[in-house]
Amino acid sequence: MEYFIAFVVGGLICVVGQLLLDFAKLTPAHVMSSFVVIGAVLDGFGLYDKFIDFAGAGATVPITSFGHSLLHGAMHQADKHGLVGIGMGIFELTSAGISAAILFAFLVALIFKPKG
């Protein structure tokens, strides 16, 4: 049953994104940024961890989880190290994803010729 819930929740997040693209005429960058901010705001109110407990991968795979991870890491390190911890914490949980995105973008740029 947990796979079904994860599938439905992840799918609903994608449906909301597609509806924003189609009907609100937002750009993909606007939708992606909005979802990151929504994830961070939900984490700020302590709701995103409950959402993850309910939906599992349906809540951790979409881009909203990136906002959650940014804020979650920043708040955790801010408690330990103060103001400097905010900068450290932002990259604590997300560094692997950011590094992978940079590496794969570089490899794709080597293989394909960009338009321009």
N, C-alpha and C positions, 0 to 999 in steps of 0.2 A: 504494500500500500504506500510505503514511503517513496518508492520510485514514481508512482502515479502522481502523488502530491507534488514532488519535485518537478515532474514534467509539466503539470498544469500551471504551477506558480511561475516557473521559468517561461513557459509559453505565454502566460498572461502579461508578464513584463515585456516580452517581445511584441505582443499585440498592441500594448499601450504605446510603445515606441513607434511602431508602424503607423498607428492612427495619428500620432503627432506629426509624423512625416507627411502623411497623405492629406489630412484635413486641416491641420494647423499651419501647414506649409513651412514648418521649421526645417532648418538644414540638419544633416546628420551630426554636425558639430554641436549644434544647440541641444539636440536630444541627448547626445552622449554627456555633455556637460551638465545638463539638467538631472540626468539619472545619477551622476556622481554626487552632485549636491544633495539630491534627495536621500541617497544612501548615507551621506555624512550627517544630515539633519536627523534622520531616523536614529542613527547611532548616538547622536548628541542627546536625544531624549530617552535613550536606553531601550528603544524598540527593535533595533535591527537584530540584536542577539536573540530576542524572542522569535523574530521572523525566521532566523536561521534554524532555530530549534524546531520550528514548525515545518519549514519547507526544505531543509537540507540543502542539497546541491541546487535546487531551484532558486535559492536566495544567495548562494555563494558564487555561482558561475556568472551571472549577469554583471554588467558594469556597475550596478548600484553597490555591489560588494566592494568595489575599489574605493569608493567614497567612504564606506564603513571602515575599511582597513586603514585608510589615511588618517581618519580622525581617531580611530581606536588606538593605533600606535602612538599618535601624537599625545593623546591624553594620558596613556600609560607612562610614557617617558617623561611627560611634564610633571607627573606626580613624583617621580624619582629624582629628576635633575632640574626641575624648574623650567625657566624660559628656554634654555639651551636644549632641553629635552624635547621640545616641540619639533625642532628641526631634525633631531636624531630619530624621533619616533615616526615621523612621516614616512621615512624610507625604510624603517625596520621591517615592516610587514610587506611592503610593496616592492622592495628592491629587486627581487627575483623577476617579477613581472615586467618591471621597467627595463631591466637589463635584457630580458628575452626580446622585448619589443624592439629595442635598439639593435640587437644582434641580427634578428630576422629581417628588419628593415634594411640593414646594411647588406646582408646576403642577397636579398631580392634586388637591391639596387645594382649589385655586381652582375647579376644574371640577366636582368631585363633592361632595355633601354627606355629611360623615362621620356614622356612626351614633353615637349616644351618649345 
